[in-house]
Amino acid sequence: MTPNWSTQLTSNAAFPPAAPFGTFPSMRSLLCCLLAVLSSLPAAFAADPFIEKSDLFTAGDGGYKIFHIPGIVVTAKGTVLAWCEARKKGGDWDQIEIVLKRSTDEGKTWGEMKSIANVPGPKTKNPFSLKVKGVDPNDVTYNNPVLIADRDGTVHMLFCLEYMRCFYQRSMDEGETWSTPVEITGAFDAFHAAYPWKVLATGPDHAIQLQTGRLVVPVWLSAATGNNAHHPSVAATVYSDDHGQTWHAGEIALPATEEWIDPNETISIELADGSVMLNARSESKAHRRLVTISKDGATNWSTPKFDDALLEPICMASMVRYSLAKDGGKNRILFCNPDNITRADGKEVPGKNRDRKNLTVKLSYDEARTWPVSRVIEPGPSMYSDIAVAKSGAILCFYDRGTKPGYVGEFITLARFNLEWLTEGHDASGAAK
């Protein structure tokens, strides 16, 4: 609680009422200045560190075997939208719906789960999925939902059907209702000249709106000749400059090479200079996150580089900017993923999966160049995540976790915490105290 400095100072015996102020006007001015400075300090200055967790989706809810691929955004009005894939059987190509919950109190309480993606008419299974063992041709797979919280209050949404078709819809009422989906698969056709994709996927996680208004959505594309019809793969973006009315393909940002092996699930952030950074999962032997930058979020991507500070167990990650008016708009970037490249069985092979555990949030003060602050949210089995910042400054991390290794989708949990918890034990520059 912020102290009532005015009451404390004027009631102090060292400053009896009336006479001293009348006698020493300079003292009055000094105290007035002091009170003004103290009252201008941000509320977060006196905040105690906190973290609290709640399970928003639990395996078995609504008859779904598991919940997977979490995403979260905060709308312009402050409503929190949390979504995921609800899987009847569990696999990537099985019966999957996209479900969402809403919160109007920054994630403290939540409304009911609702299905939010429905393409009318007959549906055809991706023919490349039928080469995957155990896939039922009658199952309908909605996959890879991505939401963008527009500054004007619109919530844009892209999602895929059968990893083969892409659709756009929007909400104008804080995620309560959604427009009829419009197919935008044609936007992906331009990629064929550079890469012969048979499988497409947006995101997952939230995507971004640039200061210019451009909507930028990371995507990955697969030739579908490898494992699960998801390999090999490359990563790129699609974008809209007209508020989601039309969508266009950017250039391949992360190609597949002997060094950069199968870039896929990719996150994005607009940097302070207006450029866009992509941070991608890959199966590269370096086991580090793969990064590239473009001035417009679509073209002329820089040569990809590995970020040595960000470990890659081969899993989705998340990223968001933390910048609040109450602290002067200081630029910070948050990054979250399972910070681990070991295996319990000791069989660490370059380019092969490592245990998904030790979900950790990192903080950068220099536009993702360094990550001096790091804190573990979930030490046990933990996988995909997305991260958002509430209007008050509370940080919302929405993530997969389980009670045993390798169990994906047992719970999707929300961790609410503040910057004071994340930076506890560090000074304002990020150095350990």
C-alpha positions as CSV (number, residue, x, y, z in Angstrom):
1,M,0.0,0.0,0.0
2,T,1.3,3.5,-0.8
3,P,1.7,5.5,2.4
4,N,-0.3,8.7,2.9
5,W,2.8,10.9,2.8
6,S,0.8,14.1,3.3
7,T,-0.7,12.9,6.5
8,Q,2.6,11.6,7.8
9,L,4.5,14.8,7.1
10,T,2.0,17.3,8.3
11,S,1.2,15.4,11.5
12,N,4.9,14.9,12.4
13,A,5.8,16.7,15.7
14,A,8.8,18.2,14.0
15,F,6.5,20.4,12.0
16,P,3.8,21.9,14.2
17,P,0.9,23.4,12.4
18,A,0.6,26.9,11.0
19,A,3.5,28.8,12.6
20,P,6.5,27.1,11.0
21,F,4.9,27.3,7.5
22,G,4.1,31.0,7.9
23,T,7.5,31.7,9.4
24,F,9.6,29.7,6.9
25,P,8.0,29.9,3.4
26,S,11.0,28.2,1.9
27,M,10.2,25.1,4.1
28,R,6.6,25.2,2.8
29,S,8.0,25.2,-0.8
30,L,10.4,22.4,0.0
31,L,7.7,20.2,1.4
32,C,5.3,20.9,-1.4
33,C,8.0,19.8,-3.9
34,L,8.7,16.7,-1.9
35,L,5.0,15.8,-1.8
36,A,4.7,16.4,-5.6
37,V,7.6,14.1,-6.3
38,L,6.3,11.3,-4.0
39,S,2.8,11.5,-5.4
40,S,4.1,11.2,-9.0
41,L,5.9,7.9,-8.3
42,P,4.2,4.9,-10.0
43,A,1.9,2.7,-7.9
44,A,4.2,-0.3,-8.8
45,F,7.0,1.4,-6.8
46,A,5.5,0.2,-3.6
47,A,4.1,-3.1,-4.9
48,D,4.9,-6.4,-3.2
49,P,6.1,-9.3,-5.4
50,F,3.3,-11.8,-6.1
51,I,2.6,-14.8,-8.3
52,E,-0.7,-16.8,-8.4
53,K,-1.7,-19.7,-10.6
54,S,-5.0,-21.2,-11.7
55,D,-5.9,-24.0,-14.1
56,L,-8.2,-22.7,-16.9
57,F,-8.5,-25.9,-18.9
58,T,-8.2,-29.4,-17.5
59,A,-8.0,-32.7,-19.5
60,G,-11.5,-34.2,-19.6
61,D,-13.4,-30.9,-19.4
62,G,-16.2,-30.9,-22.0
63,G,-15.4,-34.4,-23.1
64,Y,-12.0,-33.4,-24.5
65,K,-9.0,-35.6,-23.9
66,I,-6.5,-32.8,-23.8
67,F,-6.1,-29.1,-24.3
68,H,-3.1,-27.8,-26.1
69,I,-1.6,-24.8,-28.0
70,P,-2.5,-21.9,-25.5
71,G,-2.8,-18.3,-26.6
72,I,-3.6,-15.1,-24.7
73,V,-4.2,-11.4,-25.5
74,V,-5.4,-8.3,-23.7
75,T,-7.8,-6.2,-25.7
76,A,-7.7,-2.4,-26.0
77,K,-10.4,-2.2,-23.3
78,G,-8.5,-4.6,-21.0
79,T,-10.5,-7.8,-21.5
80,V,-8.3,-10.9,-21.4
81,L,-8.9,-13.6,-24.0
82,A,-7.4,-17.0,-23.5
83,W,-7.8,-19.8,-26.1
84,C,-6.4,-23.2,-27.1
85,E,-7.1,-26.3,-29.1
86,A,-9.6,-28.7,-27.5
87,R,-8.6,-32.2,-28.7
88,K,-11.1,-35.1,-28.6
89,K,-8.4,-37.7,-29.1
90,G,-5.1,-35.9,-28.6
91,G,-3.2,-36.0,-31.9
92,D,-2.4,-33.1,-34.2
93,W,-4.7,-34.5,-37.0
94,D,-7.6,-35.7,-34.8
95,Q,-10.9,-34.1,-34.0
96,I,-10.0,-30.6,-32.7
97,E,-12.0,-27.5,-31.9
98,I,-10.8,-24.0,-30.9
99,V,-12.1,-22.8,-27.6
100,L,-11.9,-19.6,-25.7
101,K,-12.5,-18.1,-22.2
102,R,-12.9,-14.4,-21.3
103,S,-12.0,-12.4,-18.2
104,T,-13.0,-8.9,-17.4
105,D,-10.9,-8.6,-14.2
106,E,-7.4,-9.2,-15.6
107,G,-7.5,-13.0,-15.3
108,K,-8.8,-13.3,-11.7
109,T,-12.1,-14.9,-12.8
110,W,-13.2,-16.4,-16.1
111,G,-16.4,-17.0,-18.1
112,E,-17.5,-20.3,-19.7
113,M,-15.6,-22.1,-22.4
114,K,-16.9,-21.4,-25.9
115,S,-16.1,-22.9,-29.3
116,I,-15.2,-20.0,-31.6
117,A,-14.3,-21.4,-35.0
118,N,-16.8,-23.0,-37.4
119,V,-16.4,-23.2,-41.1
120,P,-19.8,-24.2,-42.7
121,G,-20.2,-26.8,-45.4
122,P,-18.4,-30.1,-46.2
123,K,-14.8,-30.5,-45.2
124,T,-12.0,-32.5,-46.8
125,K,-9.1,-34.0,-44.9
126,N,-5.6,-32.9,-45.9
127,P,-4.5,-35.8,-48.1
128,F,-1.1,-35.8,-46.7
129,S,-2.5,-36.4,-43.2
130,L,-3.9,-39.7,-44.4
131,K,-0.3,-41.0,-44.8
132,V,0.1,-40.5,-41.0
133,K,-0.6,-43.7,-39.0
134,G,-3.9,-43.7,-37.1
135,V,-5.5,-40.6,-38.7
136,D,-9.2,-40.9,-39.1
137,P,-10.4,-39.3,-42.4
138,N,-13.7,-38.4,-40.7
139,D,-12.1,-36.2,-38.0
140,V,-12.2,-32.5,-38.5
141,T,-9.1,-30.6,-37.5
142,Y,-9.2,-26.9,-36.7
143,N,-5.7,-25.8,-35.8
144,N,-3.3,-23.1,-34.9
145,P,-5.5,-20.2,-33.8
146,V,-3.8,-16.7,-33.7
147,L,-5.4,-13.6,-32.3
148,I,-4.4,-9.9,-32.6
149,A,-5.7,-7.2,-30.2
150,D,-6.0,-4.2,-32.4
151,R,-5.6,-0.7,-30.8
152,D,-9.1,0.3,-32.0
153,G,-10.7,-2.5,-30.0
154,T,-11.1,-5.1,-32.9
155,V,-9.8,-8.6,-32.2
156,H,-8.5,-10.2,-35.4
157,M,-8.3,-14.0,-35.6
158,L,-6.7,-16.4,-38.1
159,F,-7.0,-20.1,-37.9
160,C,-6.4,-23.1,-40.0
161,L,-8.5,-26.1,-41.2
162,E,-6.8,-29.4,-41.8
163,Y,-3.4,-27.6,-41.9
164,M,-4.5,-26.9,-45.5
165,R,-6.8,-23.9,-45.5
166,C,-6.6,-20.6,-43.6
167,F,-9.5,-18.4,-42.5
168,Y,-9.9,-14.9,-41.0
169,Q,-12.6,-13.7,-38.7
170,R,-13.0,-10.8,-36.2
171,S,-14.8,-9.8,-33.0
172,M,-16.0,-6.3,-32.3
173,D,-17.4,-7.0,-28.8
174,E,-14.4,-8.2,-26.8
175,G,-14.5,-11.8,-28.0
176,E,-18.2,-12.4,-27.2
177,T,-19.1,-13.0,-30.9
178,W,-17.2,-13.5,-34.1
179,S,-17.9,-12.7,-37.8
180,T,-18.4,-15.4,-40.4
181,P,-15.0,-16.9,-41.3
182,V,-13.6,-15.8,-44.7
183,E,-11.1,-18.0,-46.4
184,I,-7.7,-16.4,-47.1
185,T,-5.8,-19.5,-48.2
186,G,-5.1,-17.6,-51.5
187,A,-2.7,-15.4,-49.6
188,F,-0.4,-18.4,-49.2
189,D,-0.3,-19.2,-52.9
190,A,2.5,-16.8,-53.4
191,F,4.7,-18.9,-51.2
192,H,4.6,-21.8,-53.8
193,A,7.1,-20.0,-56.0
194,A,9.7,-20.2,-53.1
195,Y,8.6,-23.3,-51.3
196,P,6.3,-26.2,-52.4
197,W,4.2,-26.4,-49.3
198,K,1.5,-29.0,-48.7
199,V,0.8,-28.1,-45.1
200,L,0.4,-24.6,-43.6
201,A,0.0,-23.3,-40.1
202,T,-0.4,-19.9,-38.6
203,G,1.5,-19.0,-35.4
204,P,0.5,-20.3,-32.9
205,D,0.3,-17.8,-30.0
206,H,-0.8,-14.1,-30.4
207,A,0.4,-12.0,-33.3
208,I,1.1,-8.3,-33.5
209,Q,-0.1,-5.0,-34.9
210,L,2.7,-2.6,-35.8
211,Q,2.7,1.1,-35.1
212,T,2.0,1.6,-38.8
213,G,-1.2,-0.4,-38.3
214,R,0.1,-3.4,-40.3
215,L,-1.1,-6.8,-38.9
216,V,1.8,-9.3,-39.0
217,V,1.2,-13.1,-38.4
218,P,4.1,-15.6,-38.4
219,V,3.4,-18.8,-40.3
220,W,5.1,-22.0,-41.1
221,L,4.9,-24.2,-44.2
222,S,5.8,-27.8,-44.7
223,A,6.4,-29.9,-47.8
224,A,4.8,-32.8,-45.8
225,T,7.3,-35.5,-46.7
226,G,8.6,-36.1,-43.2
227,N,7.4,-37.0,-39.7
228,N,3.7,-36.3,-39.0
229,A,3.5,-34.5,-42.4
230,H,5.0,-31.5,-40.6
231,H,8.5,-31.8,-41.9
232,P,10.5,-30.3,-43.5
233,S,9.4,-26.8,-42.8
234,V,10.2,-23.1,-43.3
235,A,8.8,-19.9,-41.6
236,A,7.5,-16.7,-43.0
237,T,4.8,-14.1,-42.3
238,V,1.5,-13.0,-43.8
239,Y,0.3,-9.5,-43.3
240,S,-2.6,-7.1,-43.8
241,D,-2.5,-3.3,-44.4
242,D,-6.2,-2.8,-44.5
243,H,-7.5,-3.9,-41.1
244,G,-7.7,-7.6,-42.0
245,Q,-9.7,-7.1,-45.2
246,T,-7.0,-8.6,-47.4
247,W,-3.9,-10.6,-46.6
248,H,-0.6,-11.1,-48.4
249,A,2.4,-13.4,-48.3
250,G,5.8,-12.0,-47.2
251,E,9.1,-13.5,-48.1
252,I,10.5,-16.7,-46.6
253,A,12.1,-15.5,-43.4
254,L,13.6,-18.7,-42.1
255,P,14.6,-21.3,-44.8
256,A,15.4,-24.9,-44.1
257,T,19.1,-25.6,-44.4
258,E,21.7,-27.9,-42.9
259,E,22.3,-25.3,-40.1
260,W,18.7,-24.0,-39.7
261,I,16.8,-27.3,-39.5
262,D,13.0,-27.1,-40.0
263,P,12.1,-23.6,-38.6
264,N,8.5,-23.7,-37.7
265,E,6.4,-22.3,-34.8
266,T,7.4,-18.7,-34.7
267,I,6.8,-15.7,-32.5
268,S,7.1,-12.0,-33.3
269,I,7.8,-8.7,-31.7
270,E,8.0,-5.1,-33.0
271,L,11.3,-3.5,-31.9
272,A,11.7,0.1,-30.7
273,D,12.9,1.2,-34.1
274,G,9.8,-0.2,-35.9
275,S,11.5,-3.3,-37.2
276,V,10.1,-6.8,-36.6
277,M,11.9,-9.7,-35.0
278,L,11.0,-13.3,-35.5
279,N,12.0,-15.8,-32.9
280,A,11.6,-19.4,-34.0
281,R,11.5,-23.0,-32.9
282,S,13.7,-25.3,-35.0
283,E,15.3,-28.7,-34.8
284,S,18.8,-27.3,-35.3
285,K,21.7,-29.0,-33.6
286,A,22.6,-25.7,-31.8
287,H,19.5,-26.1,-29.6
288,R,19.1,-22.3,-29.4
289,R,16.3,-20.1,-30.6
290,L,16.6,-18.9,-34.2
291,V,16.2,-15.1,-34.8
292,T,15.8,-12.9,-37.8
293,I,14.8,-9.2,-38.3
294,S,12.9,-7.2,-41.1
295,K,12.2,-3.5,-41.3
296,D,8.6,-4.1,-42.4
297,G,7.8,-7.6,-41.0
298,A,7.5,-9.1,-44.4
299,T,10.5,-8.6,-46.6
300,N,14.3,-8.4,-46.6
301,W,14.8,-10.6,-43.6
302,S,18.3,-10.6,-42.0
303,T,20.5,-13.7,-42.0
304,P,19.1,-15.9,-39.3
305,K,21.2,-16.2,-36.1
306,F,21.0,-18.3,-33.0
307,D,20.4,-16.5,-29.7
308,D,22.9,-18.2,-27.4
309,A,21.0,-17.1,-24.3
310,L,17.7,-18.8,-25.3
311,L,17.8,-22.6,-25.0
312,E,15.7,-24.6,-27.5
313,P,14.4,-28.0,-26.3
314,I,12.3,-28.0,-29.5
315,C,9.1,-26.4,-28.3
316,M,6.9,-23.4,-28.8
317,A,7.8,-20.2,-27.0
318,S,6.2,-16.7,-26.4
319,M,7.2,-13.1,-26.4
320,V,5.6,-9.7,-25.6
321,R,6.6,-6.1,-24.9
322,Y,6.2,-4.7,-21.4
323,S,5.9,-1.0,-21.5
324,L,3.6,1.0,-19.2
325,A,2.8,4.7,-19.2
326,K,3.0,4.7,-15.4
327,D,6.7,4.0,-15.4
328,G,7.5,6.3,-18.2
329,G,7.0,3.8,-21.0
330,K,10.3,2.1,-20.3
331,N,10.9,-0.6,-23.0
332,R,11.2,-4.2,-21.9
333,I,10.6,-7.5,-23.7
334,L,9.5,-10.7,-22.0
335,F,10.3,-14.1,-23.4
336,C,9.0,-17.5,-22.1
337,N,9.8,-21.1,-22.9
338,P,10.9,-24.4,-21.3
339,D,14.5,-23.4,-20.4
340,N,16.1,-26.8,-20.7
341,I,18.2,-28.9,-23.1
342,T,18.7,-32.0,-21.0
343,R,16.9,-35.4,-20.9
344,A,16.1,-37.4,-17.9
345,D,17.3,-40.5,-19.7
346,G,20.6,-38.8,-20.5
347,K,20.2,-39.4,-24.3
348,E,20.9,-35.9,-25.6
349,V,21.3,-36.2,-29.4
350,P,21.9,-32.9,-31.4
351,G,18.7,-31.8,-33.1
352,K,16.5,-34.2,-31.1
353,N,13.8,-33.4,-28.5
354,R,14.9,-32.5,-25.0
355,D,12.6,-32.6,-22.0
356,R,10.0,-29.9,-21.9
357,K,10.2,-28.6,-18.4
358,N,11.4,-25.6,-16.4
359,L,9.1,-23.0,-17.9
360,T,11.0,-19.7,-17.4
361,V,10.3,-16.1,-18.1
362,K,13.2,-13.9,-19.2
363,L,13.4,-10.1,-19.3
364,S,15.4,-7.9,-21.7
365,Y,16.1,-4.2,-21.3
366,D,17.9,-3.8,-24.6
367,E,15.4,-4.9,-27.3
368,A,16.1,-8.7,-27.0
369,R,19.9,-8.4,-27.3
370,T,20.5,-9.7,-23.8
371,W,18.4,-11.4,-21.1
372,P,19.8,-10.5,-17.7
373,V,16.7,-11.4,-15.7
374,S,15.3,-14.9,-15.6
375,R,12.8,-16.7,-13.2
376,V,11.2,-20.1,-13.3
377,I,7.4,-20.3,-13.3
378,E,7.0,-24.1,-13.5
379,P,10.0,-26.3,-12.8
380,G,8.2,-29.6,-13.7
381,P,6.8,-30.8,-17.1
382,S,5.8,-27.6,-19.0
383,M,5.5,-26.9,-22.7
384,Y,3.8,-24.4,-24.9
385,S,3.1,-20.9,-23.6
386,D,1.8,-17.4,-24.5
387,I,2.3,-14.2,-22.5
388,A,0.4,-10.9,-22.2
389,V,0.4,-7.8,-20.1
390,A,-2.7,-6.6,-18.3
391,K,-3.7,-2.9,-18.1
392,S,-2.5,-2.7,-14.5
393,G,0.9,-4.2,-15.4
394,A,0.2,-7.7,-14.2
395,I,1.9,-10.3,-16.4
396,L,-0.2,-13.2,-17.6
397,C,1.6,-16.4,-18.7
398,F,-0.7,-19.0,-20.1
399,Y,0.9,-22.4,-20.5
400,D,0.7,-26.2,-20.9
401,R,1.8,-28.3,-18.0
402,G,1.5,-31.8,-16.7
403,T,2.1,-34.0,-13.7
404,K,4.4,-36.4,-15.5
405,P,7.0,-36.0,-18.2
406,G,5.8,-36.1,-21.8
407,Y,2.1,-35.6,-20.9
408,V,1.1,-32.7,-23.2
409,G,-2.2,-30.9,-22.5
410,E,-3.1,-32.2,-19.0
411,F,-3.6,-28.7,-17.8
412,I,-3.4,-25.2,-19.3
413,T,-2.6,-22.9,-16.4
414,L,-2.6,-19.2,-16.0
415,A,0.2,-17.7,-13.9
416,R,-0.4,-14.1,-12.9
417,F,2.6,-12.2,-11.5
418,N,4.0,-8.7,-11.3
419,L,7.3,-7.2,-12.5
420,E,8.4,-7.0,-8.9
421,W,8.2,-10.8,-8.6
422,L,10.1,-11.3,-11.9
423,T,12.8,-8.9,-11.0
424,E,13.2,-9.7,-7.3
425,G,16.9,-9.8,-6.5
426,H,17.8,-7.6,-9.4
427,D,18.4,-3.9,-9.7
428,A,16.9,-1.5,-12.3
429,S,19.5,-2.5,-14.9
430,G,18.9,-6.3,-14.4
431,A,22.1,-6.9,-12.5
432,A,21.8,-9.3,-9.5
433,K,21.9,-7.5,-6.2
